[in-house]
Every structure is written in structure tokens, then in C-alpha cells.
Amino acid sequence: MTDQVLTFIENGVGRIRLNRPKAIHALTPEMCGAINEALLGWADDPAVVAVMIDHVASPDGDPKLSRGFCAGGDIALIANSAKADCVEAEAFFHVEYRMNHLLFVYEKPIVAFIDGIVMGGGVGLSLPARFRVATERTNFAMPETGIGLFPDVGGGWFLPRLPGRVGAWLAATGSRIDGADCTAIGIATHYMASDKLDAVKARIIADPAGIGEILGENAETPPPSKLAAARADIDRLFASDKAEEIVAALEADGGEWATKQLSVLATKSPQTIKVALRQLVEGAAKTDFADNMAMEYGLACAVIRRPDFVEGVRAVIFDKDNAPRWNPASLEKVSDATIGAIFAPLPLEKQWSPLPRLTGTQD
């Protein structure tokens, strides 16, 4: 068991508390494995009525160490593995995606408190939960195209099921939205002030069977959603599933908002913008979350072997020069054949599979 995530039972509530504050609780393979082990153990335990996922605040009260729920996955580990044989990276994706799937099919109610930064792996940890509580501090994004990756951990399932073309916009641009926005588009099921969370958690622990009613009683009306004002532009200008057509629509519009989106897209990996848009089309057509995760595992194995991922992580995470040299360098140079190869199914012996169905064993 790792101390990077705390798992314990408190009066009928299975607690999952992320505990890597210096890394904004970014997920490691060990954390995902520990979460899987806890969830499997609680699934048939009559003493566990509900599950609560949150993060541990900084032990010394340092606000810089209390910035968020979960900033993603351990990108440095994945990138270093991608430079070598990719074995560690693939193992990470495999166990993380099993966690995403287990959360999605879990029969007991799960509440995730997405207070602060929730990005990448944090999205995959929280969106499968039945209840998702946002606050005024929530800062949500799927920023993967900025490092040559794609919105994985279930993004192919969740993003195309958001209203209109919001999912395509979030996936391509990596834009950040706040708690009011998350509530407006259904990413969050409830909104409340962050200073109420401790009291609400205490009430749930006292009465885990009443989790839905407790959240409903304490939910607040969020401020007006800033995203709502852009919805018409998003739906109109990001209407296409083809990246070049989105860019053409933005250029033809020429307005302030459209121009800003063009400048954002220009910083992203052209290859993974195209991967993300196709991922959402494919994910929207799937009827089983496991099938989506199997697709995303294949994409992950392919994308980390392409030059953009290692280069994107170098530019954004390691060197921090924010000047990635994408290859190919433009949307027009990313061929259909390249995207087709990335989406090609893995050999049978390499394909992803869910955890054995809540049997308490892992293969």
C-alpha cells in the first residue's frame, strides 16, 4: 500500500484520499493500483455503503500545496518510459484505465469532490462518480493536446456526451473552465462553496445512505457560467469533426473569440488535435465504456511512440520553454494514413481488458 493515496473505511464510507500535495496529487501507477484494490475489497463488503474521493490538504497549511484535487497523471514517468521501451508507460495506462472502468461500473454510490485543479487523470478519477461536487475553486481541463497526448482516461466517452460541441472544443483547445461552467454542462452534479465541504463530508460520514439528499440540501446556485456566453460560438465554429474545417470556420469568423481560439490551437500538437477529434467521434458511437477504454489504450500505446509526445513534455514540463517543435508541424501535414495507423487495433495479446468483474482478484 502506498501513502500517496489513503484508503480506509469511516462509518460505512470507503474513503479514497489523494495524498501527493507537492504534485497536486498527480496519479502514479501505485496510486491507481491501491484505489483498484480498495474498490474491489469494498464492493462486496456490507460495511461499506458509499465511496468518497477527495484530496488531503497540505499538512502545514501552505496554500501552494492545496491547489487542487488532481492535476493529472505522472507525465514525467510516462515520458521517460516513452524515450526508452514504453513498458512502464503502457503498464501505467493499463492500470489507470482499469481504475477508470472500475469506477464507472461500480455499483455503490461514489462522490468525488473536485475542489481546485482537476485535469487529465483527475478527470478520469472523478467523472465516472455518480456525484461530482464542484466549487468556486474548481479549475477543470483536458489539456493533453498541448503535450502531444490526447484526452484519455475516458475522454472519448465523456466529452462527446457533453452539450453541443463543448466536448470537441475542450478536447482540441485544452481550455480551462470553472465550477459554474462544470455545473452548467453536467460535468458537476452539485455546486457549493469550498468552505462548506468539510461539514458536508462529515454529514455524509454520519449518514452515508443519505448521500444524495445531503448533497441536494447543501447545493448552491452557482454564479452565471462564463462558458454559457460562448456556447453559440462553440457549437457553430467547432461544428466539424475535421480540424482544418474548424480552423477555416474560425478564420472566416474573424471575431475576438474566434481569433483567440486560433491562437490557442496554434500552440497544440496538430497530430493530437486530429486524434482527439476522431477519438470523440469513435467514442460517441460506442455503447460500452470498456470498449472506449480499450480504444484509448491502443491510442496511448501508439501516441507515446510518436515524436510529439516526448517533445511536448520536454517543452511544457521539463524545459518549460513552451516552444514545442511539432512533427508534423501543421494540420495539413498530418496525413489520414498517420491517423489511421494510430487508430489501428493492437495485436490481441497487447489489448487492454477490464479487471475481472469485481471478484477481488487482479490478473
SEBA-541057 format. One record per residue (C-alpha): residue number from 1; residue in one letter; y, x, z. Coordinates in steps of 0.001 Angstrom, whole numbers, plus 524288, in hexadecimal, padded with zeros to 5 digits. Last residue first. Layout:
# residues N
+-----+------+-------+-------+-------+
! pos ! code !    yy !    xx !    zz !
+-----+------+-------+-------+-------+
! NUM !    A !     Y !     X !     Z !
...
+-----+------+-------+-------+-------+
***
This chain:
# residues 363
+-----+------+-------+-------+-------+
! pos ! code !    yy !    xx !    zz !
+-----+------+-------+-------+-------+
! 363 !    D ! 7D65D ! 7EDB8 ! 7CCC4 !
! 362 !    Q ! 7DD3C ! 7E6A3 ! 7D7B2 !
! 361 !    T ! 7D686 ! 7DE26 ! 7E1A4 !
! 360 !    G ! 7DB73 ! 7D31C ! 7EA42 !
! 359 !    T ! 7D5DC ! 7C8F6 ! 7E117 !
! 358 !    L ! 7E309 ! 7C3CE ! 7DCC8 !
! 357 !    R ! 7DF3D ! 7C31D ! 7CE8B !
! 356 !    P ! 7DB5F ! 7D0F3 ! 7CAD3 !
! 355 !    L ! 7E88A ! 7D766 ! 7C8B7 !
! 354 !    P ! 7EE21 ! 7D4CC ! 7BB57 !
! 353 !    S ! 7EA2A ! 7DCAB ! 7AF4B !
! 352 !    W ! 7F131 ! 7E6C2 ! 7A70A !
! 351 !    Q ! 7EB32 ! 7EC3D ! 79AA9 !
! 350 !    K ! 7E69D ! 7FA47 ! 7999B !
! 349 !    E ! 7D812 ! 7F7EE ! 796ED !
! 348 !    L ! 7DB2B ! 7ED68 ! 78D03 !
! 347 !    P ! 7E3BE ! 7F648 ! 784C7 !
! 346 !    L ! 7F20C ! 7F2A8 ! 78661 !
! 345 !    P ! 7F7D0 ! 7E7EC ! 77E04 !
! 344 !    A ! 8026D ! 7EBCD ! 7742E !
! 343 !    F ! 80FDD ! 7E7E0 ! 7792B !
! 342 !    I ! 81558 ! 7F5B7 ! 7789C !
! 341 !    A ! 80F6D ! 7F776 ! 76B07 !
! 340 !    G ! 81608 ! 7EB16 ! 7663E !
! 339 !    I ! 82313 ! 7EFCB ! 76B77 !
! 338 !    T ! 821AA ! 7FC85 ! 763EC !
! 337 !    A ! 81D22 ! 7F562 ! 757A3 !
! 336 !    D ! 828C5 ! 7EC27 ! 75867 !
! 335 !    S ! 83129 ! 7F838 ! 7577E !
! 334 !    V ! 83B57 ! 7FCCA ! 7613B !
! 333 !    K ! 8450F ! 80366 ! 75809 !
! 332 !    E ! 84D61 ! 7F732 ! 7567D !
! 331 !    L ! 84EA4 ! 7F5D0 ! 76527 !
! 330 !    S ! 854AF ! 80347 ! 76629 !
! 329 !    A ! 851AA ! 810AD ! 76BE9 !
! 328 !    P ! 842FA ! 810D0 ! 76A02 !
! 327 !    N ! 841FE ! 81863 ! 772DB !
! 326 !    W ! 84C81 ! 81646 ! 77D0D !
! 325 !    R ! 854C6 ! 82193 ! 781CA !
! 324 !    P ! 85868 ! 81D06 ! 78F64 !
! 323 !    A ! 86642 ! 81FA5 ! 79405 !
! 322 !    N ! 8670F ! 81A41 ! 7A1C3 !
! 321 !    D ! 868F4 ! 8282F ! 7A6E1 !
! 320 !    K ! 86106 ! 82497 ! 7B2F8 !
! 319 !    D ! 85849 ! 83099 ! 7B17E !
! 318 !    F ! 84C8F ! 82A43 ! 7B841 !
! 317 !    I ! 84E38 ! 81B76 ! 7B87B !
! 316 !    V ! 85699 ! 8172D ! 7ACE6 !
! 315 !    A ! 8557D ! 821F6 ! 7A2C5 !
! 314 !    R ! 84820 ! 82748 ! 7A661 !
! 313 !    V ! 842B1 ! 8199D ! 7A874 !
! 312 !    G ! 84742 ! 815C4 ! 79AE7 !
! 311 !    E ! 841AB ! 82224 ! 794CC !
! 310 !    V ! 83449 ! 8202C ! 79AFE !
! 309 !    F ! 83441 ! 81204 ! 79686 !
! 308 !    D ! 83A14 ! 81412 ! 7890F !
! 307 !    P ! 82FF3 ! 81DF5 ! 78457 !
! 306 !    R ! 82485 ! 8147D ! 7832B !
! 305 !    R ! 81895 ! 81670 ! 78BCA !
! 304 !    I ! 81E7E ! 80E47 ! 796B9 !
! 303 !    V ! 81FDA ! 80335 ! 78CD5 !
! 302 !    A ! 81172 ! 8026E ! 7892C !
! 301 !    C ! 80B62 ! 8017D ! 796BA !
! 300 !    A ! 81630 ! 7F840 ! 79AE3 !
! 299 !    L ! 81435 ! 7EF6E ! 78F1F !
! 298 !    G ! 805AB ! 7EE78 ! 791CA !
! 297 !    Y ! 8087B ! 7EB36 ! 79FFF !
! 296 !    E ! 81251 ! 7E108 ! 79B74 !
! 295 !    M ! 80822 ! 7DA3C ! 79321 !
! 294 !    A ! 7FE5D ! 7D9D9 ! 79E5D !
! 293 !    M ! 8092E ! 7D494 ! 7A70A !
! 292 !    N ! 80BFC ! 7C99B ! 79D75 !
! 291 !    D ! 7FD9D ! 7C620 ! 79C79 !
! 290 !    A ! 7FCEE ! 7C5A6 ! 7AB54 !
! 289 !    F ! 80860 ! 7BC1D ! 7AB8D !
! 288 !    D ! 80088 ! 7B271 ! 7A364 !
! 287 !    T ! 806A5 ! 7A929 ! 7997A !
! 286 !    K ! 80C61 ! 7B357 ! 7906E !
! 285 !    A ! 81624 ! 7AF99 ! 785E5 !
! 284 !    A ! 8221E ! 7B32C ! 78DE9 !
! 283 !    G ! 81C38 ! 7C083 ! 79088 !
! 282 !    E ! 81B13 ! 7C3C4 ! 7820B !
! 281 !    V ! 82928 ! 7BFEA ! 77F59 !
! 280 !    L ! 82DC8 ! 7C6DD ! 78BA3 !
! 279 !    Q ! 82673 ! 7D34B ! 78812 !
! 278 !    R ! 82C59 ! 7D2B1 ! 77A64 !
! 277 !    L ! 83A03 ! 7D342 ! 7801B !
! 276 !    A ! 83629 ! 7DDDA ! 789BC !
! 275 !    V ! 82FCE ! 7E69B ! 77F7F !
! 274 !    K ! 83BB7 ! 7E586 ! 776B7 !
! 273 !    I ! 844E7 ! 7E944 ! 781C9 !
! 272 !    T ! 83AD7 ! 7F3A9 ! 7850A !
! 271 !    Q ! 83C28 ! 7FA93 ! 77810 !
! 270 !    P ! 84AF5 ! 7F9DC ! 777A3 !
! 269 !    S ! 84B99 ! 80063 ! 78515 !
! 268 !    K ! 857D1 ! 7FB45 ! 78BB4 !
! 267 !    T ! 865C1 ! 800AB ! 78B9F !
! 266 !    A ! 869C1 ! 7F964 ! 77F3F !
! 265 !    L ! 86509 ! 7ECA5 ! 78565 !
! 264 !    V ! 86FB1 ! 7EDB7 ! 78FB6 !
! 263 !    S ! 87A76 ! 7F034 ! 785B5 !
! 262 !    L ! 875CA ! 7E4C4 ! 77D98 !
! 261 !    Q ! 87589 ! 7DC05 ! 78996 !
! 260 !    K ! 883A8 ! 7DF94 ! 78C9D !
! 259 !    T ! 887B9 ! 7DC35 ! 77EC6 !
! 258 !    A ! 88135 ! 7CEE9 ! 77FF6 !
! 257 !    W ! 88886 ! 7CBF6 ! 78C8F !
! 256 !    E ! 895AB ! 7CFFE ! 786F5 !
! 255 !    G ! 893F1 ! 7C8C0 ! 77A29 !
! 254 !    G ! 88F80 ! 7CEB8 ! 76D52 !
! 253 !    D ! 88684 ! 7C380 ! 769D6 !
! 252 !    A ! 8818C ! 7CA19 ! 75D7C !
! 251 !    E ! 87E32 ! 7D668 ! 764FC !
! 250 !    L ! 876AB ! 7CEBF ! 76F50 !
! 249 !    A ! 86F3A ! 7C730 ! 764E4 !
! 248 !    A ! 86BEC ! 7D3BA ! 75D92 !
! 247 !    V ! 86720 ! 7DA11 ! 76A18 !
! 246 !    I ! 85E6D ! 7CE60 ! 76D09 !
! 245 !    E ! 85956 ! 7CEAE ! 75F07 !
! 244 !    E ! 855FB ! 7DD11 ! 7602C !
! 243 !    A ! 84E87 ! 7DA89 ! 76CCE !
! 242 !    K ! 845EE ! 7CFFA ! 766E2 !
! 241 !    D ! 841CB ! 7C510 ! 77045 !
! 240 !    S ! 84E17 ! 7BDC6 ! 76C66 !
! 239 !    A ! 8562B ! 7B4E2 ! 77517 !
! 238 !    F ! 85CF8 ! 7BFF8 ! 77C4E !
! 237 !    L ! 86A54 ! 7BC25 ! 776EE !
! 236 !    R ! 8694F ! 7AD73 ! 778B8 !
! 235 !    D ! 861A4 ! 7AC69 ! 78566 !
! 234 !    I ! 86904 ! 7B7A0 ! 78BA0 !
! 233 !    D ! 8764C ! 7B28B ! 78727 !
! 232 !    A ! 8736C ! 7A4F8 ! 78C8C !
! 231 !    R ! 86E4B ! 7AAA5 ! 79939 !
! 230 !    A ! 87A00 ! 7B380 ! 79BBD !
! 229 !    A ! 88110 ! 7AA6B ! 7A543 !
! 228 !    A ! 8744F ! 7A76E ! 7AC23 !
! 227 !    L ! 87266 ! 7B5EF ! 7AEB7 !
! 226 !    K ! 87E07 ! 7B5E6 ! 7B7D0 !
! 225 !    S ! 876BA ! 7AC18 ! 7C037 !
! 224 !    P ! 87F97 ! 7A432 ! 7C924 !
! 223 !    P ! 87D55 ! 7A7B5 ! 7D766 !
! 222 !    P ! 87018 ! 7A416 ! 7DD0B !
! 221 !    T ! 86D7B ! 79722 ! 7E3C6 !
! 220 !    E ! 8664D ! 79AA5 ! 7F024 !
! 219 !    A ! 85802 ! 79A57 ! 7F3EA !
! 218 !    N ! 854FD ! 79953 ! 80259 !
! 217 !    E ! 84E8F ! 78BF7 ! 80283 !
! 216 !    G ! 84732 ! 78EB2 ! 7F5E7 !
! 215 !    L ! 84226 ! 79BB4 ! 7FACB !
! 214 !    I ! 83D24 ! 79566 ! 8074B !
! 213 !    E ! 83718 ! 78A06 ! 7FFC9 !
! 212 !    G ! 82FB0 ! 79305 ! 7F6B1 !
! 211 !    I ! 82AE5 ! 79BF0 ! 8019C !
! 210 !    G ! 82627 ! 7910C ! 80A80 !
! 209 !    A ! 81823 ! 795E4 ! 80BB4 !
! 208 !    P ! 81D61 ! 7A30B ! 81033 !
! 207 !    D ! 823C9 ! 79D28 ! 81C5C !
! 206 !    A ! 8282C ! 7A7D4 ! 825D7 !
! 205 !    I ! 82754 ! 7B251 ! 81B5E !
! 204 !    I ! 82F0B ! 7A98B ! 81241 !
! 203 !    R ! 83962 ! 7A775 ! 81CBD !
! 202 !    A ! 83A7F ! 7B618 ! 81F14 !
! 201 !    K ! 83C0E ! 7B87F ! 81078 !
! 200 !    V ! 84709 ! 7AE8B ! 81023 !
! 199 !    A ! 84DDF ! 7B4FB ! 81BA7 !
! 198 !    D ! 84CDA ! 7C27C ! 8157B !
! 197 !    L ! 85174 ! 7BD56 ! 8085F !
! 196 !    K ! 85DD5 ! 7B686 ! 80CC9 !
! 195 !    D ! 866B4 ! 7C287 ! 80B77 !
! 194 !    S ! 86288 ! 7C3B7 ! 7FD46 !
! 193 !    A ! 868FB ! 7B6D2 ! 7F9D6 !
! 192 !    M ! 85FCD ! 7AD47 ! 7F336 !
! 191 !    Y ! 85A51 ! 7AA0D ! 7E5E4 !
! 190 !    H ! 84D40 ! 7A3AF ! 7E2DE !
! 189 !    T ! 84399 ! 7A320 ! 7D77B !
! 188 !    A ! 84858 ! 7AFD0 ! 7D179 !
! 187 !    I ! 84541 ! 7B395 ! 7C366 !
! 186 !    G ! 84834 ! 7A56C ! 7C021 !
! 185 !    I ! 853B5 ! 7A723 ! 7B6E8 !
! 184 !    A ! 85E82 ! 7A2C0 ! 7C044 !
! 183 !    T ! 85834 ! 7A920 ! 7CC14 !
! 182 !    C ! 857A6 ! 7B67C ! 7C5AA !
! 181 !    D ! 865CD ! 7B4EE ! 7C136 !
! 180 !    A ! 86A1C ! 7B1C8 ! 7CF16 !
! 179 !    G ! 86282 ! 7BD7A ! 7D3FE !
! 178 !    D ! 868AB ! 7C703 ! 7CA81 !
! 177 !    I ! 865AE ! 7CB8E ! 7BCAD !
! 176 !    R ! 8640D ! 7D913 ! 7B6FC !
! 175 !    S ! 86292 ! 7DB5A ! 7A862 !
! 174 !    G ! 856D5 ! 7E2F7 ! 7A354 !
! 173 !    T ! 85C0C ! 7E091 ! 795A0 !
! 172 !    A ! 84FA7 ! 7DD1E ! 78E33 !
! 171 !    A ! 847BF ! 7D6E1 ! 7991C !
! 170 !    L ! 852FE ! 7CF8D ! 79F8E !
! 169 !    W ! 857AD ! 7CA33 ! 7927E !
! 168 !    A ! 849F1 ! 7C63A ! 78E58 !
! 167 !    G ! 847DF ! 7BF81 ! 79B56 !
! 166 !    V ! 854D0 ! 7B842 ! 79AD9 !
! 165 !    R ! 85189 ! 7B2A9 ! 78D81 !
! 164 !    G ! 850AA ! 7A47E ! 791BA !
! 163 !    P ! 84C3B ! 7A27E ! 79FB9 !
! 162 !    L ! 84258 ! 7AC1C ! 7A563 !
! 161 !    R ! 8344B ! 7AB2A ! 7A078 !
! 160 !    P ! 83611 ! 7B678 ! 79701 !
! 159 !    L ! 83919 ! 7BF4A ! 7A2AD !
! 158 !    F ! 82DB2 ! 7BBAC ! 7AB87 !
! 157 !    W ! 821BF ! 7BE97 ! 7A330 !
! 156 !    G ! 825A6 ! 7CAE1 ! 79BDB !
! 155 !    G ! 82CBA ! 7CF6E ! 7A7FC !
! 154 !    G ! 81FDF ! 7CF7C ! 7AF58 !
! 153 !    V ! 82096 ! 7DD1C ! 7B53E !
! 152 !    D ! 826B8 ! 7E1FB ! 7A85A !
! 151 !    P ! 83497 ! 7E162 ! 7A331 !
! 150 !    F ! 8337A ! 7ECAB ! 79967 !
! 149 !    L ! 8347F ! 7FB8C ! 79A7F !
! 148 !    G ! 83DC3 ! 804C2 ! 79379 !
! 147 !    I ! 84636 ! 8072E ! 79F64 !
! 146 !    G ! 85127 ! 7FD90 ! 79C57 !
! 145 !    T ! 8473D ! 7F3E8 ! 796C8 !
! 144 !    E ! 841F2 ! 7F2C9 ! 7A4B8 !
! 143 !    P ! 84DB3 ! 7EC62 ! 7AB2F !
! 142 !    M ! 8471F ! 7DFC4 ! 7AFD1 !
! 141 !    A ! 851EC ! 7DB6B ! 7B8D7 !
! 140 !    F ! 85544 ! 7D440 ! 7C56E !
! 139 !    N ! 85FD7 ! 7D78A ! 7CF54 !
! 138 !    T ! 85E87 ! 7CE81 ! 7DB03 !
! 137 !    R ! 86919 ! 7D0F5 ! 7E53B !
! 136 !    E ! 86E51 ! 7C2FF ! 7E598 !
! 135 !    T ! 86069 ! 7BECC ! 7E88A !
! 134 !    A ! 853E5 ! 7BB54 ! 7E14D !
! 133 !    V ! 84794 ! 7B51D ! 7E6E6 !
! 132 !    R ! 83B68 ! 7B423 ! 7DE7E !
! 131 !    F ! 830F3 ! 7AA28 ! 7E241 !
! 130 !    R ! 8240C ! 7A8B1 ! 7DAD2 !
! 129 !    A ! 82335 ! 7B76C ! 7D8F2 !
! 128 !    P ! 81FE5 ! 7BC7C ! 7CB42 !
! 127 !    L ! 82E2E ! 7C079 ! 7C982 !
! 126 !    S ! 82E50 ! 7C966 ! 7D56C !
! 125 !    L ! 82596 ! 7D545 ! 7D33D !
! 124 !    G ! 827B0 ! 7D5DF ! 7C49C !
! 123 !    V ! 8365E ! 7D530 ! 7C693 !
! 122 !    G ! 8359B ! 7E021 ! 7D08B !
! 121 !    G ! 82E15 ! 7E840 ! 7C6A1 !
! 120 !    G ! 8398C ! 7E755 ! 7BD53 !
! 119 !    M ! 845A1 ! 7E3E0 ! 7C527 !
! 118 !    V ! 8493E ! 7DCFE ! 7D1B0 !
! 117 !    I ! 85525 ! 7E2F4 ! 7D855 !
! 116 !    G ! 85A26 ! 7DB4A ! 7E40C !
! 115 !    D ! 852D4 ! 7D024 ! 7EA9D !
! 114 !    I ! 84719 ! 7CB62 ! 7E2EF !
! 113 !    F ! 8402E ! 7C4C9 ! 7EE5A !
! 112 !    A ! 832A9 ! 7C1B1 ! 7E90D !
! 111 !    V ! 82B35 ! 7B5D4 ! 7EDFA !
! 110 !    I ! 81CB4 ! 7B447 ! 7EB33 !
! 109 !    P ! 814EE ! 7A7BC ! 7ECAC !
! 108 !    K ! 80621 ! 7A968 ! 7ED59 !
! 107 !    E ! 7FE73 ! 7A81C ! 7E0AE !
! 106 !    Y ! 8018A ! 7B54A ! 7DAC0 !
! 105 !    V ! 800D9 ! 7B4BF ! 7CBDB !
! 104 !    F ! 80E25 ! 7BB11 ! 7C952 !
! 103 !    L ! 80D72 ! 7C481 ! 7D4C3 !
! 102 !    L ! 80037 ! 7C95D ! 7D005 !
! 101 !    H ! 805B4 ! 7CB04 ! 7C247 !
! 100 !    N ! 81130 ! 7D356 ! 7C691 !
!  99 !    M ! 80848 ! 7DB5E ! 7CF6F !
!  98 !    R ! 7FEBD ! 7DDAB ! 7C453 !
!  97 !    Y ! 80A7F ! 7E1CE ! 7BC2C !
!  96 !    E ! 80DF1 ! 7EBDD ! 7C687 !
!  95 !    V ! 80002 ! 7F11B ! 7C74F !
!  94 !    H ! 7FEE6 ! 7F335 ! 7B898 !
!  93 !    F ! 80CDE ! 7F7DD ! 7B6C2 !
!  92 !    F ! 80AC9 ! 80262 ! 7C105 !
!  91 !    A ! 7FDB7 ! 80694 ! 7BB45 !
!  90 !    E ! 80434 ! 807A2 ! 7ADE0 !
!  89 !    A ! 80EED ! 81029 ! 7B36E !
!  88 !    E ! 80552 ! 818ED ! 7BA94 !
!  87 !    V ! 7FD43 ! 81B10 ! 7AE32 !
!  86 !    C ! 808DA ! 81D24 ! 7A4FB !
!  85 !    D ! 803AA ! 82AAC ! 7A0FE !
!  84 !    A ! 80FD3 ! 832F1 ! 7A371 !
!  83 !    K ! 81DE0 ! 82F1A ! 7A04C !
!  82 !    A ! 81A15 ! 820EA ! 7A2B3 !
!  81 !    S ! 81562 ! 824BC ! 7B049 !
!  80 !    N ! 822B7 ! 82A51 ! 7B385 !
!  79 !    A ! 828EB ! 81DEB ! 7AE42 !
!  78 !    I ! 82030 ! 814CB ! 7B624 !
!  77 !    L ! 8224B ! 81C52 ! 7C2C9 !
!  76 !    A ! 830FE ! 81CD7 ! 7C08A !
!  75 !    I ! 83144 ! 80E43 ! 7BD93 !
!  74 !    D ! 82BA7 ! 80A76 ! 7CAC4 !
!  73 !    G ! 82D04 ! 7FBEB ! 7C8A0 !
!  72 !    G ! 838A6 ! 7F2F7 ! 7C9AF !
!  71 !    A ! 844E8 ! 7F212 ! 7D213 !
!  70 !    C ! 83EB4 ! 7E9B4 ! 7DCAB !
!  69 !    F ! 84522 ! 7E0EE ! 7E6E2 !
!  68 !    G ! 85227 ! 7E790 ! 7E748 !
!  67 !    R ! 85D69 ! 7EF5B ! 7EC15 !
!  66 !    S ! 85965 ! 7F203 ! 7FA05 !
!  65 !    L ! 858F1 ! 800D5 ! 7F941 !
!  64 !    K ! 86735 ! 8020E ! 7F52B !
!  63 !    P ! 86A99 ! 7F8A8 ! 8002D !
!  62 !    D ! 865AD ! 8028B ! 80A3A !
!  61 !    G ! 860DC ! 7FA26 ! 81590 !
!  60 !    D ! 8588F ! 804F2 ! 81B6E !
!  59 !    P ! 84B7F ! 7FE94 ! 81873 !
!  58 !    S ! 85002 ! 7FA93 ! 80AD0 !
!  57 !    A ! 84BA1 ! 7ECA7 ! 808A3 !
!  56 !    V ! 83D57 ! 7E9E3 ! 8060A !
!  55 !    H ! 83AC3 ! 7E211 ! 7F9CD !
!  54 !    D ! 835BA ! 7D459 ! 7F72A !
!  53 !    I ! 82947 ! 7CD4C ! 7F34F !
!  52 !    M ! 82453 ! 7C1DC ! 7FB82 !
!  51 !    V ! 816A6 ! 7BC33 ! 7FA20 !
!  50 !    A ! 811F1 ! 7AEEC ! 7FEE0 !
!  49 !    V ! 80772 ! 7A8A2 ! 8075A !
!  48 !    V ! 7FFE2 ! 7B4A0 ! 80BC1 !
!  47 !    A ! 7F6A4 ! 7B20C ! 81731 !
!  46 !    P ! 7ED42 ! 7AB21 ! 80DF2 !
!  45 !    D ! 7EA60 ! 7B848 ! 80791 !
!  44 !    D ! 7E522 ! 7B5E6 ! 7F9E1 !
!  43 !    A ! 7F0AC ! 7BB76 ! 7F26C !
!  42 !    W ! 7F549 ! 7C446 ! 7FD71 !
!  41 !    G ! 7EC6A ! 7CFC0 ! 7FA5F !
!  40 !    L ! 7EF1E ! 7CED2 ! 7EBD5 !
!  39 !    L ! 7FDB4 ! 7CE86 ! 7EE67 !
!  38 !    A ! 7FCFF ! 7DA40 ! 7F786 !
!  37 !    E ! 7F4EF ! 7E28B ! 7EE28 !
!  36 !    N ! 7FDB7 ! 7DF27 ! 7E2B1 !
!  35 !    I ! 809DA ! 7E2B1 ! 7EA85 !
!  34 !    A ! 803C4 ! 7EFA4 ! 7EE90 !
!  33 !    G ! 80040 ! 7F2D5 ! 7E087 !
!  32 !    C ! 80DFD ! 7EFBD ! 7DBDB !
!  31 !    M ! 813BD ! 7F85C ! 7E681 !
!  30 !    E ! 80A7D ! 80396 ! 7E34F !
!  29 !    P ! 80DF8 ! 802CE ! 7D4E4 !
!  28 !    T ! 81C53 ! 80448 ! 7D89F !
!  27 !    L ! 8268F ! 7F98E ! 7D89A !
!  26 !    A ! 8350A ! 7FC39 ! 7D9E5 !
!  25 !    H ! 8399A ! 7F844 ! 7E784 !
!  24 !    I ! 847E3 ! 7FBA5 ! 7E4F2 !
!  23 !    A ! 84302 ! 809C1 ! 7E3DA !
!  22 !    K ! 8490D ! 80DD5 ! 7F0E8 !
!  21 !    P ! 844C9 ! 800AB ! 7F689 !
!  20 !    R ! 83633 ! 8028E ! 7F3C7 !
!  19 !    N ! 83085 ! 7F816 ! 7FCCF !
!  18 !    L ! 82D28 ! 7EBA8 ! 7F565 !
!  17 !    R ! 828EE ! 7E123 ! 7FEFC !
!  16 !    I ! 81D3B ! 7D8A0 ! 7FBD1 !
!  15 !    R ! 81AF6 ! 7CF10 ! 8070C !
!  14 !    G ! 80F8A ! 7C590 ! 8072F !
!  13 !    V ! 814CC ! 7BA2B ! 80EFC !
!  12 !    G ! 80BA8 ! 7B317 ! 8185B !
!  11 !    N ! 8126A ! 7B76F ! 824C5 !
!  10 !    E ! 815A2 ! 7C517 ! 81FA7 !
!   9 !    I ! 80B68 ! 7CB98 ! 81725 !
!   8 !    F ! 80D5C ! 7D98B ! 8126E !
!   7 !    T ! 810A1 ! 7E182 ! 8065A !
!   6 !    L ! 81AEC ! 7EC36 ! 806CA !
!   5 !    V ! 81DFB ! 7F328 ! 7FA00 !
!   4 !    Q ! 8217E ! 80184 ! 7F8B5 !
!   3 !    D ! 81971 ! 803D4 ! 80512 !
!   2 !    T ! 80D70 ! 8051A ! 7FC5B !
!   1 !    M ! 80000 ! 80000 ! 80000 !
+-----+------+-------+-------+-------+
***
